[in-house]
Amino acid sequence: MIELIKKSPIWSSIIALAIINILAILFRLPKMLIGNIDFLVGLFLIVLGSIFIVGAGHLFTGWRFHIRKKSDLEAENDPKHPKAREVASIKNQPIRVNRYAKFCLATGGFLIALGVILTSI
């Protein structure tokens, strides 16, 4: 178990959050307050994790923004628009969940579950 904690930052953060919550209960803070804070921080981490996932999803691939009209000579030097097949091949790649998204989703899920448990006690 100790080797798992050393290798994975997810487990070490979950254990640290559990210890912080136990200390907050020992200092006689209301369980409802601790549960509400855990739930809100968990929701924030879930949203942050989804932003990390969408950020790597090539959401704006193929978009071109034209601000002003260019003369023919200026337009000649601009890069050409990508073909539809190139854009589709980039957009249809599988979803990638990086380590930051995994950390945020796992920790946020734990905090939401802990917040619900502490609120219902």
N, C-alpha and C positions, 0 to 999 in steps of 0.2 A: 504494500500500500504506500509506503514511503517513497519508493522509486516512482510510482505513478504520480505522486504529488510533485516530485522534483521535475518530472518531464512535462507535465501538463499544467499550464497556467490556469486552466478552467477549474480544476479541482482545488488548487491552492486558493483561488479567489472565493470559491464556494465555501471552503472551510473557514476562511478569514471572515466572510460575511456571517456565517453561523456563530462564530465566536463573538463578533461585534454585537449580534442580536442577543446572545446570552448575557453578555456584559450589560447591555442596556436594560434587560429584564432584572438583572441583579441590582442595578442602581434604581430600581423601582419606577422606571418610566412606564406610562400606561401602555399596555399591550396593543390597544387600539391605535395609538399614535405610531408605534413601531411598525405595526402591520400596514398602516396607510402609507408610511414613508417607503417601506419595502415595495409595496405595490406600485407606487408612482415611479420609483427608480427602475423597477423591473419593466414597466411600460416604456419608459424612456430608452432603456437598453434594447428592447425589442424593436422599436422604431429605428434606432440607430443601426441595428443589425440589418434591417430591411433596406436602409439607405445604402449600406455597404454592398448589399447584393445587387440592388438596382444600378448602383454606380458602375459596376463591372459588366452591365448588361448591354452596352452599346446602344443606349436608348435613342441618341440623336444621330446615329450613323445615317449618312445620306442627305441630311438636311443642309440646305444652303440658305443663308440669309443675305439678301441684297439690300444694301442701304442706299446706294445711289446708282444712278445710271452711269455707265462708263462709255467712253468713246470706243470706237472699233479697235484702235491701236492698244488701248489699255485692256480691253477684253481679250485680245489675242494672247496676251501673256498670262492670263489667269489659268489655273488648273482646270481641266475638263471635268464635267460632272461624271461621277461613277455610274456604271451601268447598273441596271436593276438587279441583275444576277449577282453582282459583287456585293451590293448592299444586302440582298437577301441572304447570301451565304454568311455574312458577318452577323446579321441579326438572328439567324436561326441556329447559332451555336448554343451548346448546352449551358445551363445556368451554372455559374461558378460561385461557390461559397468560400470566401477566403477565410483566413484564420481569425481576422478581426470580427467578421460576421458570426463565425461559430462561437467565439468568446462572448459576444454581446447576446446572442440568442440563448446560449446555455445559461449564462448568469442571470439574464432577464427572466427566463422561465423559472429558475430556482427562486428568485426574489418574489415573483408573482405568486408562486405556490406557498412560499413562506408567509407572504403578506396575507393571503386568504386564511391560512391556518391561524396566524396570530390574531386576525380580526375576529374569527369565529369563536375563539376561546373566551 
